[in-house]
Each structure stands twice: as C-alpha cells, then as structure tokens.
C-alpha cells in the first residue's frame, strides 16, 4: 500500500513539474512573441514576385518613432547600428556595421490625370536608373503613422552581391529595408523620390538639430507627412546627412497638385517648384550642374508635359517614363524599375526592369 501511495505521489510530482515547465514555456513563448511577433510576421511575409523583385509587409511598430526620439542618425553606420539593435530587441549591439554607398540616376514626372474614383487626380512617375540589382517593395502599416508603399534597392543593405531575402534568416535581415527607402507614396497621396543631384558634394548640416540620413528622411516623410508643406516642415526640423556617398535631391509631390524639388547647397535647404526632375541641380546657385544625359531626359519630359498642357493619362505617363528609360541611351545602366503613383486612387504601379507590358499594382487602404 505504501509503495502504491509513493508511486501516486511521484506521479503527482511529475505532473506538477511538467505543468510548471509547460507554463514557463508558454510564458517564454508569449514574452518572445511580444518582443518579436511583429518582426516574425513581417519576415514571413517576404515573397518573391519575379526574378530580383520581392515584396514584404510590416504592420506594427518598427521602431522608427524611437529612432527619431533618440536623435536619428548622422551616418549610415549609426543608422545600421540602430536597425540591428532594434531587430534583435537590444540583445545584440553591433561594433562594425554599415550600409553600402552607391551612385544612381533617375527621372520623375508629375502631371494631372483622371482616376476611376473621384475624377481628377495627380500622377507621379519615377524611373530608378542604375546597374542591375534586386529590390524589395515595402508595405508598411505603422501604429503611429501613415500606411505606405516604398522601394528599397537591396544593394544598399550591404549584405553582399549574392545575398537574397530568401529563407527565414535572410527574410528577417530584409526588415532593415524599411529604413532605407529610395521612393514611396503614403495613404495621403504624398509621394517622394530620391535622385542624384549632379555632383559629388555630400550634405552634412551641423546645427543643434537631430540628424537624419537621406533615406531615413524618406521614411519619416512617408510615415508623418500628409502633403508637401508638412514634408518640408519636417525636413526643416532635422540636419540632413548624405548616406549614399554623393549629392542628392528629392522630388516631393502630393494629391493637391503641388510638386517641388528639395536640394541642399552649402548646407542650405533650397525648395524649387517643378514637375520634372532628373540628375542636375535646379537651385539657382548650381543650376544645370549635372551630366548631359540628365539634361536630355529632363528636356524630353518637359516637352511631353508641355505638349499635353500638363495633363497625362496613366498610359501616357508610362509612355513618357519609358521614353527616358536607360535602354534609350548607351549608358551601361538599366532602368531597374518604373513606378506610377496615383495620388487619388492610391494605387502604385510597378514595372520591373523595363518590362512595360507586365506591371504589378498595389493598393493603399485596400480592405
């Protein structure tokens, strides 16, 4: 009898221990999920849609508000260190990380159009010209900002020439792309694109303001600006720092019909009204500085816009961007992607690697 009682007692102890272990395991999983759940879901969403082009979605907190609160970043190394720390929830503090510096071309064009819902709208076309590269289309739904679609050239992440966001570990690493967009549009119809400005003089403003790199500023504007005026006001609050090794300028446009170019000359932010931008300066202090091809593309787009009284259909805008794609020039570059932003319909059309007969459309605020 005593032996049976002893066995029952031992069974109870084993059950209790197993129960405690299970509870501890569930608490650990719950704690881990609370720290990494949004990141794991986002990493799992990474999907290849064609050769070299991927799409991902991040819903929740990706740490950008905290990035701004802690002063932003003055260099790509500082931003990369923050990204790694955020993705590891502070468990890993990198000593030596950085983003790759590259040089690229590009063109943008902004025009009136008509949309299926609501009639009049404005469109922005954007060509990204560079050598062949992989890219990821990033759909963000932050808890404290605007929904947006943006694009990251994966070369910027510095993971190596053969790296691709395939397999969970690499998909998780690809979350860094959220901080390194080169163009995008948000749910308010605010569009922004980064282009090379025309010379190699970097911008490094040095006041008592918090710091931003070129690409981090794009993320900030997509998350928090509803129109051009708000975008400019945000940029004025930060010191700008080139993070891709050369001079940059921004094309910024909104759903109201306003389109501007933001350039930095001798540390000063200069705003010029323009519907067209390529790779030479528009600011009076450096007007025209840039290569010959940039001027050809600019003039071609201006002529198309003027010949159509500033109004283009979506198809006409696509044709205009195709007319200045790199296959029309003996440049050694390619137009890696063309985007049409519909600021009224809030649709984003992607054409990859000059395959203009085959587009990928994404919808902001899609139920």
C-alpha positions as CSV (number, residue, x, y, z in Angstrom):
1,X,0.0,0.0,0.0
2,X,2.7,2.4,1.0
3,X,4.5,1.6,-2.3
4,X,1.4,2.4,-4.3
5,X,1.0,5.7,-2.4
6,X,4.6,6.5,-3.1
7,X,4.1,5.8,-6.8
8,X,1.0,8.0,-6.9
9,X,2.8,10.8,-5.1
10,X,5.7,10.6,-7.6
11,X,3.2,10.7,-10.5
12,X,1.7,13.9,-9.0
13,X,5.1,15.5,-8.6
14,X,6.0,14.6,-12.2
15,X,2.7,16.1,-13.4
16,X,3.2,19.2,-11.3
17,X,6.8,19.6,-12.7
18,X,5.6,19.1,-16.3
19,X,2.7,21.6,-15.7
20,X,5.2,24.2,-14.3
21,X,7.6,23.6,-17.2
22,X,4.7,24.0,-19.7
23,X,3.6,27.2,-18.0
24,X,7.1,28.5,-18.1
25,X,7.5,27.5,-21.7
26,X,4.2,29.3,-22.6
27,X,5.2,32.4,-20.7
28,X,8.6,32.4,-22.5
29,X,6.9,32.0,-25.9
30,X,4.4,34.7,-25.0
31,X,7.2,37.0,-23.9
32,X,9.2,36.2,-27.0
33,X,6.2,36.8,-29.2
34,X,5.5,40.2,-27.6
35,X,9.1,41.2,-28.5
36,X,9.5,39.6,-31.9
37,X,5.9,38.8,-33.1
38,X,5.5,41.8,-35.5
39,X,9.0,41.2,-36.8
40,X,8.5,37.5,-37.3
41,X,5.2,38.1,-39.2
42,X,6.9,40.7,-41.3
43,X,9.8,38.5,-42.1
44,X,7.5,35.6,-43.0
45,X,5.6,37.9,-45.4
46,X,8.7,38.4,-47.7
47,X,7.7,37.0,-51.1
48,X,9.5,36.8,-54.5
49,X,7.1,38.2,-57.2
50,X,9.6,38.0,-60.1
51,X,13.3,37.5,-60.6
52,X,15.1,40.1,-58.5
53,X,11.9,41.7,-57.1
54,X,10.4,41.0,-53.7
55,X,7.5,42.3,-51.6
56,X,7.0,42.5,-47.8
57,X,4.6,43.9,-45.3
58,X,5.2,45.2,-41.8
59,X,2.3,46.0,-39.6
60,X,3.0,47.4,-36.2
61,X,5.9,49.2,-34.5
62,X,9.2,49.1,-36.5
63,X,11.0,51.4,-34.1
64,X,11.1,54.5,-36.3
65,X,9.5,56.8,-33.8
66,X,12.0,55.8,-31.2
67,X,14.8,56.2,-33.8
68,X,13.7,59.9,-34.2
69,X,13.4,60.4,-30.4
70,X,16.9,59.2,-29.7
71,X,18.2,61.8,-32.2
72,X,18.1,59.9,-35.5
73,X,21.5,59.2,-37.1
74,X,24.2,61.3,-38.7
75,X,25.8,58.4,-40.7
76,X,24.7,55.2,-42.3
77,X,26.8,53.3,-39.8
78,X,24.9,54.9,-36.9
79,X,21.6,54.1,-38.6
80,X,22.7,50.5,-39.3
81,X,23.6,50.0,-35.7
82,X,20.2,51.2,-34.5
83,X,18.5,48.9,-37.0
84,X,20.4,45.8,-35.8
85,X,19.8,46.7,-32.2
86,X,16.0,47.1,-32.9
87,X,15.7,43.9,-34.8
88,X,17.5,42.0,-32.0
89,X,15.4,43.8,-29.3
90,X,18.7,45.1,-27.9
91,X,20.2,41.6,-27.4
92,X,22.9,42.4,-29.9
93,X,25.0,45.6,-30.0
94,X,27.0,45.7,-33.3
95,X,30.5,47.0,-33.3
96,X,31.1,47.4,-37.1
97,X,28.1,47.6,-39.4
98,X,27.2,49.8,-42.3
99,X,25.1,50.4,-45.4
100,X,26.6,50.3,-48.9
101,X,27.2,53.5,-50.8
102,X,26.2,53.6,-54.5
103,X,25.5,56.1,-57.2
104,X,22.5,56.1,-59.5
105,X,20.5,58.1,-62.0
106,X,16.7,58.5,-62.2
107,X,13.8,60.7,-63.5
108,X,10.5,61.9,-62.1
109,X,7.5,63.5,-63.8
110,X,4.3,64.9,-62.1
111,X,1.1,65.5,-64.1
112,X,-2.7,66.0,-63.9
113,X,-4.8,63.0,-64.8
114,X,-8.2,61.4,-64.3
115,X,-9.0,58.4,-62.0
116,X,-11.8,55.9,-61.9
117,X,-12.9,57.1,-58.5
118,X,-13.3,60.8,-57.8
119,X,-12.4,62.2,-61.2
120,X,-9.4,64.5,-61.2
121,X,-6.1,63.2,-59.7
122,X,-2.4,63.8,-60.0
123,X,0.1,61.2,-61.0
124,X,3.8,60.9,-60.4
125,X,6.1,58.8,-62.5
126,X,9.5,57.6,-61.3
127,X,12.4,55.8,-63.0
128,X,15.2,54.3,-60.9
129,X,18.3,54.0,-63.1
130,X,21.3,52.1,-62.0
131,X,23.0,48.8,-62.7
132,X,21.1,45.6,-62.3
133,X,20.1,45.0,-58.7
134,X,17.5,43.3,-56.5
135,X,14.8,45.3,-54.8
136,X,12.0,44.9,-52.2
137,X,8.7,46.7,-52.3
138,X,7.9,47.5,-48.7
139,X,4.3,47.9,-47.5
140,X,4.2,49.5,-44.0
141,X,1.2,49.9,-41.7
142,X,2.8,51.6,-38.7
143,X,0.8,52.0,-35.5
144,X,1.7,55.7,-35.2
145,X,1.9,56.9,-38.9
146,X,0.6,56.6,-42.4
147,X,0.3,53.4,-44.4
148,X,2.7,53.5,-47.4
149,X,4.4,51.6,-50.2
150,X,8.1,52.2,-50.7
151,X,11.1,50.6,-52.5
152,X,14.5,49.6,-51.3
153,X,17.4,48.7,-53.5
154,X,18.8,45.7,-51.7
155,X,22.4,46.6,-52.6
156,X,22.1,49.4,-50.0
157,X,21.8,46.9,-47.2
158,X,25.4,45.8,-47.7
159,X,24.8,42.0,-47.2
160,X,26.8,41.0,-50.3
161,X,26.4,40.5,-54.0
162,X,24.9,37.1,-53.7
163,X,22.6,37.8,-50.8
164,X,18.8,37.4,-51.4
165,X,15.9,37.7,-48.9
166,X,15.1,34.0,-49.2
167,X,14.9,31.6,-46.2
168,X,13.8,32.9,-42.8
169,X,17.1,34.3,-41.6
170,X,17.6,36.4,-44.7
171,X,14.0,37.4,-44.7
172,X,14.4,38.7,-41.2
173,X,17.5,40.6,-42.2
174,X,15.5,42.2,-45.0
175,X,13.4,44.1,-42.4
176,X,16.2,46.6,-42.5
177,X,14.8,47.7,-45.9
178,X,12.1,49.7,-44.0
179,X,14.7,52.3,-43.0
180,X,16.4,52.5,-46.5
181,X,13.7,53.5,-49.0
182,X,14.5,55.5,-52.1
183,X,10.9,56.3,-53.1
184,X,7.4,55.8,-52.0
185,X,3.8,57.1,-51.6
186,X,1.6,57.1,-48.4
187,X,-2.1,56.9,-47.8
188,X,-2.5,60.7,-48.1
189,X,-1.1,60.6,-51.7
190,X,2.2,62.2,-50.6
191,X,5.0,61.0,-53.0
192,X,8.7,61.2,-52.6
193,X,11.7,60.0,-54.6
194,X,15.5,60.4,-54.1
195,X,17.7,61.2,-57.1
196,X,21.3,62.0,-57.6
197,X,21.7,65.8,-57.7
198,X,24.6,66.4,-60.2
199,X,27.8,66.5,-58.3
200,X,29.7,64.5,-55.6
201,X,29.4,67.1,-52.8
202,X,27.7,65.5,-49.8
203,X,25.4,67.2,-47.4
204,X,26.3,67.3,-43.7
205,X,24.3,70.0,-41.9
206,X,25.7,70.6,-38.5
207,X,23.5,72.5,-36.1
208,X,21.9,71.5,-32.8
209,X,19.0,69.7,-34.5
210,X,18.6,66.0,-34.6
211,X,20.1,64.2,-37.5
212,X,18.7,62.2,-40.5
213,X,20.3,60.4,-43.4
214,X,18.9,60.7,-46.9
215,X,16.9,57.5,-46.8
216,X,15.7,57.9,-43.2
217,X,14.2,61.2,-44.2
218,X,12.1,59.4,-46.8
219,X,10.8,57.0,-44.2
220,X,10.0,60.0,-41.9
221,X,8.1,61.8,-44.6
222,X,6.1,58.7,-45.7
223,X,5.2,58.0,-42.1
224,X,4.3,61.5,-41.0
225,X,3.7,64.0,-43.8
226,X,0.2,64.4,-45.5
227,X,1.3,66.9,-48.1
228,X,4.3,68.9,-49.4
229,X,4.1,71.6,-46.8
230,X,4.2,69.1,-44.0
231,X,7.1,67.3,-45.6
232,X,9.1,70.5,-45.9
233,X,8.3,71.4,-42.3
234,X,9.6,68.0,-41.2
235,X,12.8,68.3,-43.2
236,X,13.4,71.8,-41.6
237,X,13.5,70.2,-38.1
238,X,16.5,68.0,-38.9
239,X,20.1,68.2,-40.0
240,X,20.4,66.3,-43.3
241,X,23.3,64.0,-43.9
242,X,24.1,62.2,-47.2
243,X,24.2,58.5,-46.5
244,X,24.9,57.2,-50.0
245,X,28.2,58.9,-50.7
246,X,27.1,61.7,-53.0
247,X,24.8,64.7,-53.5
248,X,21.0,64.1,-53.5
249,X,17.8,65.9,-54.2
250,X,14.2,65.0,-53.6
251,X,11.1,65.1,-55.8
252,X,8.2,65.6,-53.4
253,X,4.6,65.8,-54.6
254,X,1.1,65.4,-53.2
255,X,-2.6,64.9,-54.1
256,X,-3.4,68.6,-54.2
257,X,-1.4,69.5,-57.4
258,X,1.8,70.7,-55.7
259,X,5.2,69.3,-56.8
260,X,8.6,70.5,-55.5
261,X,12.3,69.7,-55.6
262,X,14.4,69.9,-52.4
263,X,18.1,70.4,-52.8
264,X,21.0,71.2,-50.4
265,X,23.6,73.8,-51.4
266,X,26.3,74.8,-49.0
267,X,24.3,73.3,-46.1
268,X,21.1,75.2,-47.0
269,X,17.9,73.5,-47.9
270,X,16.5,75.1,-51.2
271,X,13.0,74.4,-52.5
272,X,12.1,74.8,-56.2
273,X,8.7,74.3,-57.8
274,X,9.0,71.8,-60.6
275,X,7.0,68.9,-62.1
276,X,10.2,67.3,-63.6
277,X,13.4,66.2,-62.0
278,X,16.4,64.2,-63.3
279,X,20.1,64.4,-62.2
280,X,21.1,68.0,-62.4
281,X,20.6,70.9,-60.0
282,X,17.6,73.2,-60.3
283,X,18.6,75.6,-57.5
284,X,19.9,78.9,-58.9
285,X,23.3,78.6,-57.1
286,X,24.1,75.4,-59.0
287,X,21.6,75.5,-61.8
288,X,22.4,73.0,-64.6
289,X,25.3,71.2,-62.9
290,X,25.0,67.5,-63.9
291,X,25.6,65.3,-66.9
292,X,24.4,65.7,-70.5
293,X,22.1,62.7,-70.4
294,X,20.3,64.2,-67.4
295,X,19.5,67.4,-69.4
296,X,18.3,65.3,-72.4
297,X,15.9,63.3,-70.1
298,X,14.7,66.5,-68.4
299,X,14.0,68.3,-71.6
300,X,12.2,65.3,-73.1
301,X,9.9,65.1,-70.1
302,X,9.3,68.8,-70.0
303,X,8.4,68.7,-73.7
304,X,5.9,65.9,-73.2
305,X,4.3,67.7,-70.3
306,X,4.0,71.0,-72.2
307,X,2.7,69.3,-75.4
308,X,-0.1,67.8,-73.3
309,X,-0.9,71.0,-71.3
310,X,0.4,69.4,-68.1
311,X,-2.2,66.6,-68.3
312,X,-1.4,62.9,-69.0
313,X,-3.3,59.7,-68.8
314,X,-1.8,56.8,-66.8
315,X,-0.8,55.2,-70.1
316,X,0.7,58.4,-71.4
317,X,2.7,58.8,-68.2
318,X,4.0,55.3,-68.5
319,X,5.0,56.0,-72.1
320,X,6.8,59.2,-71.0
321,X,8.8,57.4,-68.4
322,X,9.6,54.6,-71.0
323,X,10.9,57.3,-73.4
324,X,13.6,58.3,-70.9
325,X,14.4,54.8,-69.7
326,X,18.1,53.8,-69.9
327,X,17.5,51.4,-72.9
328,X,17.3,54.6,-75.0
329,X,20.8,55.6,-74.1
330,X,24.2,53.9,-74.4
331,X,24.9,54.4,-70.7
332,X,25.7,50.9,-69.3
333,X,22.8,51.4,-66.8
334,X,19.3,50.0,-66.8
335,X,16.0,51.4,-65.6
336,X,15.6,48.9,-62.8
337,X,12.1,50.0,-62.0
338,X,9.4,52.4,-63.1
339,X,6.6,53.4,-60.7
340,X,3.4,55.2,-61.4
341,X,1.9,56.8,-58.2
342,X,-1.9,57.5,-58.4
343,X,-2.4,60.1,-55.6
344,X,-6.2,59.9,-55.9
345,X,-6.8,56.2,-56.4
346,X,-3.9,55.5,-54.1
347,X,-2.7,52.8,-56.5
348,X,1.0,52.1,-57.1
349,X,2.1,50.5,-60.4
350,X,5.5,48.9,-60.7
351,X,7.2,48.0,-63.9
352,X,10.3,45.9,-63.3
353,X,13.5,46.1,-65.5
354,X,11.8,47.9,-68.4
355,X,9.1,45.2,-68.8
356,X,6.4,47.8,-69.5
357,X,3.9,45.2,-70.8
358,X,3.9,43.5,-67.4
359,X,3.0,45.6,-64.3
360,X,2.4,44.9,-60.6
361,X,-0.3,47.0,-58.9
362,X,-0.6,47.5,-55.2
363,X,-3.4,49.4,-53.4
364,X,-3.2,51.6,-50.3
365,X,-6.2,51.4,-47.9
366,X,-7.3,48.2,-49.5
367,X,-10.0,46.5,-47.4
